[in-house]
């Protein structure tokens, strides 16, 4: 950039650096949007060849497993949020990832996704409805929901010997 000739084009990285140096008010005046961020991971969906094998494995692993329609929901003991959703399919694969976003932000997320050429799609699993759905560049479904991330529970003293800190 230091050796650029008058009227020369700058790279997108150089443009981003220049715009990042501008105060928020000036970025708004020239139409530069503030980046949007997710608040946290809510859940992931995993397709497995056998729900029964998945049920036995995750139960033996110490997790709670419950039926949710044609799927199995998996969560840590004492946690009030399903952390994984297992569905049955021909092979094991990541099916979706759900993220929490700020309340009231879904219309802006939708506008930005569609203006970037990203199409909204239907939820891949009936048990995971709600929010906005689209696919990432690798074809994995991504879900944005206006949900709160459930806090981790405090670990009992006998559990913390295998954990870092006091939360699970």
Backbone as a ProteinNet text record, in pm:
[ID]
protein_1_A
[PRIMARY]
XXXXXXXXXXXXXXXXXXXXXXXXXXXXXXXXXXXXXXXXXXXXXXXXXXXXXXXXXXXXXXXXXXXXXXXXXXXXXXXXXXXXXXXXXXXXXXXXXXXXXXXXXXXXXXXXXXXXXXXXXXXXXXXXXXXXXXXXXXXXXXXXXXXXXXXXXXXXXXXXXXXXXXXX
[TERTIARY]
82.4	0	87.6	201.7	289.2	343.3	359.2	413.7	305.2	179.9	69.3	73.9	42.3	35	-100.9	-110.1	-241.1	-341.4	-459.2	-563.8	-552.6	-447.8	-430.9	-533.3	-574.8	-668.9	-595.7	-665.6	-606.4	-675.1	-605.9	-661.7	-774.9	-856.2	-966.3	-912.9	-797.7	-738.8	-694.4	-635.4	-594	-715.6	-821.1	-943.4	-1003	-1007.4	-1061.2	-980.7	-848.5	-762.6	-791	-803.5	-833.1	-968.8	-1069.4	-1202.7	-1207.4	-1129.6	-1127.6	-1071.9	-991.2	-931.3	-1028.3	-1136.2	-1233	-1322.7	-1362.7	-1459.9	-1593.4	-1671	-1800.9	-1889.2	-1895.2	-1980.7	-1943.1	-1814.2	-1771.7	-1800.2	-1783.9	-1815.6	-1964	-2052.1	-2195.6	-2225.3	-2156.7	-2181.7	-2148	-2046.1	-2009.5	-2069.5	-2158.6	-2231.3	-2157.6	-2058.7	-1987.2	-2058.7	-2097.9	-2172.9	-2080.4	-2129.1	-2059.6	-2072.7	-1966.7	-1977.5	-2078.1	-2145.1	-2238.6	-2168.7	-2202.6	-2136.6	-2239	-2205.9	-2288.1	-2248.2	-2341.5	-2315.5	-2252	-2278	-2222.3	-2283.5	-2224.7	-2271.7	-2389.8	-2497.8	-2613.8	-2615.1	-2594.5	-2614.3	-2552.1	-2522.2	-2482.1	-2563.5	-2579.8	-2652.9	-2556.9	-2567.2	-2478.6	-2562	-2540.1	-2605.7	-2521.6	-2585.2	-2513.7	-2582.5	-2508.7	-2569.8	-2674.6	-2663.6	-2758.4	-2787.4	-2913.6	-2951.4	-2932.5	-2959	-2945.3	-2799.2	-2708.1	-2565.9	-2526.2	-2576.1	-2549.4	-2604.5	-2726	-2787.6	-2699.8	-2658.7	-2577.2	-2442.6	-2377.4	-2246	-2252.4	-2342.1	-2346.8	-2398.9	-2486.6	-2531.9	-2416.3	-2343	-2226.3	-2118.5	-2116	-2019.2	-2058.2	-2178.5	-2222.5	-2312.4	-2363.1	-2450.9	-2596.4	-2687.4	-2830.2	-2877.2	-2955.3	-3007.5	-3160.1	-3228.8	-3375.3	-3425	-3540.5	-3599.2	-3660.3	-3639.7	-3699.7	-3751.4	-3875	-3929.6	-3852.9	-3798	-3719.3	-3571	-3536.5	-3396.3	-3370.8	-3244.3	-3204.6	-3132.4	-3175.1	-3109.3	-3010.2	-2892.3	-2785.8	-2747.7	-2733.5	-2692.6	-2613.1	-2536	-2462.8	-2559.8	-2530.3	-2611.9	-2622.7	-2744.9	-2765.8	-2772	-2753.6	-2757.7	-2896.9	-2950.4	-3086.6	-3090	-3001.1	-2997.6	-2945	-3017.4	-2967.1	-2843.3	-2735.6	-2611.1	-2582.4	-2641.4	-2626.3	-2760.2	-2783.8	-2905.2	-2860.8	-2888.7	-2850.2	-2966.5	-2938.8	-3037.3	-2974.6	-3059.7	-3008.2	-2992.5	-2881.6	-2854.4	-2751.9	-2721.1	-2634.4	-2490.8	-2442.4	-2304.1	-2295.4	-2189.1	-2170.7	-2120.6	-2189.6	-2147.5	-2208.8	-2139.3	-2192.6	-2308.4	-2423.8	-2542.4	-2572.7	-2555.1	-2580.3	-2510.3	-2498.8	-2446.7	-2540.3	-2584.1	-2673.9	-2600.7	-2617.2	-2555	-2660.9	-2631.9	-2718.4	-2678.6	-2779.3	-2756.6	-2839.9	-2810.8	-2881.9	-3031	-3113.2	-3257.6	-3289.6	-3379.2	-3420.3	-3327.7	-3219.7	-3121.9	-3144.8	-3239	-3257.9	-3292.7	-3378.6	-3404.2	-3276.8	-3189.3	-3063.5	-2972.4	-2965.9	-2887.9	-2941	-3073.1	-3131.5	-3097.2	-3109.9	-3079.3	-2933.1	-2844	-2701.5	-2668.7	-2724.9	-2699.9	-2749.3	-2872.8	-2928.5	-2855.8	-2811.5	-2737.1	-2599.6	-2549.1	-2421.4	-2440.8	-2567	-2593.7	-2617	-2635.6	-2660.6	-2811.3	-2855.4	-2998.1	-3034	-3151.6	-3203.1	-3261.5	-3249.5	-3298	-3383.8	-3451.5	-3530.7	-3438.6	-3485.3	-3411	-3395.9	-3277.4	-3256.4	-3323.2	-3363.1	-3419.7	-3544.1	-3654.7	-3779.4	-3762.8	-3677.6	-3658.2	-3577	-3526.1	-3439.6	-3494.6	-3622.5	-3686.8	-3656.1	-3678	-3666.7	-3544.5	-3554.7	-3442.4	-3422.2	-3302.4	-3263.2	-3171.2	-3188.4	-3105.6	-3042.1	-2915.4	-2843.5	-2732.2	-2658.7	-2548.2	-2416.1	-2313.9	-2179.4	-2115.2	-1993.6	-1931.6	-1911.3	-1909.9	-1892.5	-2024.5	-2136.6	-2266.4	-2327	-2261.7	-2316.4	-2421.4	-2534.1	-2639.9	-2597.5	-2624.7	-2595.9	-2728.3	-2749.2	-2873.3	-2841	-2913.8	-2902.4	-3034.1	-3027.9	-3149.1	-3130.6	-3239.4	-3237.4	-3258.8	-3174.8	-3180.9	-3064.6	-3080.7	-2970.8	-2886.5	-2757.3	-2668.2	-2684.9	-2715.3	-2736.1	-2601.2	-2591.3	-2462.7	-2423.9	-2294.2	-2243.5	-2280.4	-2300.2	-2331.3	-2201.6	-2211.5	-2096.8	-2065.3	-1939.1	-1897.4	-1894.8	-1933	-1919.1	-1770.3	-1723.1	-1579.7	-1523.5	-1601.5	-1550.4	-1537.2	-1605.2	-1596.1	-1480.5	-1444.2	-1350.2	-1207.7	-1176.2	-1038.8	-1003.6	-1104.4	-1079	-1112.9	-1151	-1187.4	-1096.6	-1082.1	-1005.6	-1104.9	-1082.7	-1175.5	-1286.6	-1395.4	-1503.3	-1634.1	-1627.9	-1750.6	-1741.4	-1856.5	-1863.3	-1946.3
-117.3	0	124.8	120.5	236.9	275.6	178.2	205	216.9	226.8	231.4	361	348.1	462.9	530.3	661.4	727.7	657.1	630.2	563.8	412.6	355.9	210.7	147.3	26.4	-46.4	-104.2	-111.8	-173.6	-307.6	-395.4	-527.5	-517	-621.2	-621.9	-622.7	-685.4	-685.4	-544.6	-473.5	-335.4	-246.6	-267.8	-190.4	-217.4	-344.8	-380.4	-316.3	-313.5	-250.6	-101.3	-36.3	107.3	136.2	57.5	79	50.2	-47.6	-79.7	35.8	118	232	349.2	347.1	455.8	441.3	552.3	544.1	489.4	427.4	367.5	466.2	589.9	690.4	708.1	714	730.9	605.6	487.9	365.1	362.6	405.8	410	507.7	620.9	722.1	671.9	587.4	537	399	354.1	229.7	104	112	-7.1	-62	-186.8	-248.6	-302.5	-294.2	-353	-504.9	-579.7	-725.2	-778.1	-885.1	-950.2	-1073.2	-1106.9	-1219.4	-1311.8	-1440.2	-1534.6	-1526.7	-1564.8	-1561	-1690.3	-1799.5	-1926.9	-2044.9	-2158.9	-2284.3	-2335.7	-2371.6	-2428	-2580.4	-2634	-2777.1	-2817.2	-2945.9	-2998.1	-3122.9	-3152.4	-3271.5	-3369.9	-3493.4	-3597.9	-3711.9	-3742.7	-3858.1	-3980.4	-4087.9	-4210.6	-4330.3	-4438.3	-4554.5	-4625.7	-4616.4	-4685.1	-4599.1	-4561.3	-4484.8	-4567.8	-4696.1	-4780	-4789.1	-4805.3	-4806.8	-4670.6	-4562.1	-4428.7	-4411.9	-4461.5	-4453.6	-4524.5	-4646.8	-4724.4	-4654.4	-4611.2	-4548.2	-4422.8	-4329.6	-4203.7	-4221.1	-4319.5	-4349.2	-4406.1	-4501.8	-4559	-4454	-4352.5	-4243.8	-4145.9	-4165.6	-4083.5	-3967.5	-3967.6	-3859.5	-3903.6	-3808.5	-3837.9	-3842.3	-3942.7	-3960	-3970	-3891.5	-3892.6	-3888.4	-3947.8	-3946	-3809.7	-3761.6	-3637.3	-3668.2	-3714.6	-3754.5	-3874.2	-3861.6	-3969.2	-3954.8	-3876.9	-3850.5	-3877.8	-3876.4	-3887	-3758.9	-3701	-3581.5	-3625.3	-3565.7	-3599.6	-3473.6	-3487.8	-3374.4	-3423.9	-3332.9	-3363.6	-3372.1	-3456.6	-3471	-3336.6	-3295.7	-3170.6	-3047.4	-3062.1	-2948.7	-2941.8	-2823.1	-2809.7	-2769.3	-2827	-2797.4	-2920.5	-2961.9	-3070.5	-3020	-3095.7	-3051.8	-3119.7	-3236.2	-3306.9	-3370.6	-3382.1	-3446.9	-3553.7	-3680.1	-3792.1	-3832.2	-3846.3	-3899.5	-4018.4	-4106.8	-4226.2	-4202.7	-4249.9	-4237.4	-4340	-4341.7	-4446.3	-4441	-4322.2	-4311.9	-4201.5	-4207.1	-4106.6	-3977	-3866.6	-3737.4	-3623.8	-3511.4	-3391.9	-3343.5	-3325.4	-3287.8	-3138.5	-3081.2	-2938.8	-2886	-2753.9	-2683.5	-2566	-2549.5	-2439.8	-2340.9	-2212.3	-2105.8	-2011.7	-1954.2	-1852.6	-1716.4	-1633.6	-1495.4	-1403.3	-1276	-1177.3	-1176.1	-1155.7	-1145.3	-1031.3	-1056.1	-954.8	-938.2	-1017.7	-999.2	-1087.5	-1182.5	-1273.1	-1201.6	-1096.9	-1028.8	-969.2	-914.2	-858.4	-970.2	-1081.9	-1196.3	-1243.2	-1254.1	-1299.5	-1203.4	-1074.1	-974.8	-986.9	-1000.1	-1009.5	-1139.4	-1249.4	-1377.4	-1373.5	-1325.8	-1321.7	-1221.7	-1109.1	-1012.2	-1065.8	-1162.9	-1226.3	-1345.2	-1370.3	-1479.9	-1614	-1614.1	-1738.2	-1760.7	-1874	-1907.7	-1973.2	-1939.9	-2006.6	-2140.4	-2239.3	-2374.8	-2422.3	-2534.2	-2594.7	-2667	-2681.2	-2757.6	-2901.5	-2962.1	-3098.8	-3204.7	-3166.1	-3259.5	-3196.8	-3268.6	-3216.9	-3174.2	-3243.5	-3214.8	-3089.2	-3026.1	-2908.7	-2788.3	-2762.7	-2651.9	-2518.8	-2410.8	-2276.9	-2202.5	-2070.2	-1986.5	-1985.7	-1946	-1942.8	-2060.6	-2120	-2233	-2200.3	-2233	-2220.8	-2324.5	-2339.7	-2436	-2362.7	-2421.4	-2364.5	-2411.3	-2365	-2404.2	-2554.3	-2630	-2775.3	-2851.1	-2778.3	-2842.9	-2877.9	-2838.4	-2863.9	-2757	-2799.5	-2704.9	-2623.5	-2494.3	-2402.7	-2339.5	-2330.5	-2278.4	-2162.2	-2053	-1938.1	-1924.2	-1920	-1909	-1802	-1735.6	-1631.8	-1695.6	-1790.5	-1860.9	-1816.9	-1836	-1811.1	-1936.5	-1918	-2029.5	-2064.3	-2189.3	-2233.1	-2239.3	-2179.5	-2180.2	-2321.5	-2343	-2470.7	-2484.1	-2604.5	-2626.7	-2633.1	-2603.4	-2614.2	-2761.3	-2794.9	-2933.1	-2965	-3087.9	-3136.3	-3162.9	-3153	-3172.3	-3302.6	-3411.5	-3540.1	-3542.9	-3453.6	-3447.6	-3361	-3262.2	-3161.4	-3210.5	-3329.3	-3378.9	-3406.5	-3421.1	-3446.1	-3326.6	-3214.6	-3094.9	-2979.7	-2885.6	-2767.2	-2662.2	-2608.4	-2512.1	-2584.4	-2514.4	-2573.6	-2581.4	-2573	-2581.3	-2694.7	-2754.7	-2865.8	-2824
0	0	0	65.6	74.2	-63.4	-152.4	-285.3	-392.2	-350.5	-447	-527.5	-654.5	-743.7	-727.6	-749.9	-742.4	-834	-780.9	-858.5	-861.3	-800	-799.2	-706	-739.6	-655.3	-534.8	-422.2	-304	-281	-212.5	-186.5	-84.6	-77	19.4	162	184.7	318.9	357.5	261.9	290.4	314.6	237	256.3	394.2	434.2	565.6	677	661.7	762.5	772.2	657.5	657.8	721.2	686.8	741.7	891.4	936.4	1079	1161.3	1100.6	1171.4	1184	1107	1113	1235.4	1296.4	1405.7	1354.2	1443.8	1408.6	1333.7	1375.6	1310.8	1163.6	1134.5	995	913	973.3	899.6	864.6	957.5	929	815.9	814.5	711.5	572.6	561.5	428.9	402.1	488.8	463.8	503.4	589.1	633.7	756.3	749	858.2	965.6	1088.1	1200.7	1190	1215.6	1208.7	1310.3	1274.9	1366.2	1423	1546.2	1611.3	1675.3	1678.6	1752.7	1899.3	1988.6	2132.8	2181.8	2114.4	2159.1	2086.9	2110.2	2051.7	2132.7	2065.7	2132.8	2125.4	2006.3	1984.8	1852.6	1840.3	1709.8	1681.3	1554.2	1511.7	1449.4	1490.4	1441.3	1385.8	1259	1197.8	1229.8	1276.7	1311.9	1244.8	1217.5	1153.1	1238.6	1373.1	1460.6	1583.3	1599.8	1718.7	1845.4	1838.4	1957.6	2001.4	1908.1	1942.6	2001.6	1944.9	1997.9	2138.3	2160.9	2293.9	2397.6	2368.1	2461.9	2485.4	2378.5	2392.2	2479.5	2446.7	2520.5	2663	2686	2822.2	2904.1	2846.9	2916.1	2940.3	2856.4	2867.9	2979.3	3037	3148.7	3111	2988.7	2945.2	2951.7	2959.1	2958	2812.6	2780.5	2644.3	2652.1	2569.5	2568.1	2424.3	2400.3	2266.4	2237.9	2116.1	2066.3	1926.2	1918.3	1788.1	1735.8	1615.3	1554	1584.1	1684.1	1717.1	1865.1	1902.1	2041.8	2082	2193.1	2245.9	2353.3	2350.1	2444.4	2520.4	2652.9	2735.4	2855	2913.5	3035.8	3151.8	3247.1	3366.6	3437.9	3468.9	3540.5	3452.7	3324.7	3232.3	3171.1	3155.3	3103.8	2957.3	2879.3	2736.6	2663.4	2558.4	2474.3	2402.2	2412.1	2350.5	2217.8	2197.7	2070.6	2035.5	1906.8	1857.9	1758.5	1791.3	1705.4	1616.7	1488.8	1395	1324	1272.7	1207.2	1058	1003.3	861	817.6	690.6	635.4	687.3	725	773.9	878.9	957	1060.9	996.9	1029.5	976.6	1057.7	1058.8	1122.1	1036.6	1098.3	1022.8	1032.9	1153.3	1169.6	1294	1298.6	1415.2	1441.2	1567	1603.9	1694	1662.5	1739.7	1795	1910.6	1971.3	1916.7	1886.5	1843.9	1931.8	1926.4	2007.2	1974.2	2076.6	2057.5	1961.8	1869.6	1773	1654.2	1645.9	1538.3	1415.8	1422	1307.1	1176.8	1177.2	1049.8	987.3	1069.3	1016.5	966.9	1041.3	994.4	858.8	845.7	720.2	606.6	631.6	529	484.4	580.2	545.6	473.1	518.1	451.6	307.5	288.2	153.1	64.3	120.1	37.7	-0.4	75.2	41.7	-52	-94	-186.4	-119	12.6	86.7	96	48.7	52.5	184.9	233.7	352.3	310.8	399.3	370.9	487.5	468.3	575	672.5	794.9	895.5	846.7	864.1	816.2	903.8	1025.8	1122.3	1182.4	1184.1	1239.3	1384.8	1459.4	1601.9	1627.4	1524	1541.6	1466.3	1479.9	1409.1	1477.4	1404.6	1460.6	1410.2	1411.4	1370.6	1220.6	1179.8	1038.6	1009.9	893.5	850.5	715.9	701.3	574.8	576.6	468.3	466.3	454.9	518.3	509.1	378.1	346	218.1	201.9	312.8	303.5	302.9	299.9	294.7	429.7	538.5	672.8	702.8	754.2	790.6	912.5	907.1	1017.7	1058.7	1189.6	1244.8	1337.7	1322.6	1412.2	1485.9	1619.4	1700.4	1806.9	1838.9	1942.7	2079.4	2112.5	2240.3	2327.6	2457.2	2549.1	2561.3	2580.1	2606.5	2754	2782.5	2920.4	2991.3	3110.7	3180.9	3225.5	3238	3288.1	3433.4	3479.5	3620.5	3700.5	3827.7	3917.6	3940.9	3938	3959.5	4108.4	4141.1	4277.3	4302	4426.4	4454.8	4399.3	4405.1	4356.2	4203.1	4132.2	3986.2	3938.7	4017.9	3969.7	3956.1	4006.3	3991.9	3845.9	3759.9	3619.1	3531.7	3592.5	3518.8	3556.8	3468.5	3498.5	3547.3	3664.3	3719.6	3793.4	3818.9	3897.3	3821.7	3688.3	3609.6	3509.7	3483.1	3386.5	3268.9
[MASK]
++++++++++++++++++++++++++++++++++++++++++++++++++++++++++++++++++++++++++++++++++++++++++++++++++++++++++++++++++++++++++++++++++++++++++++++++++++++++++++++++++++++++

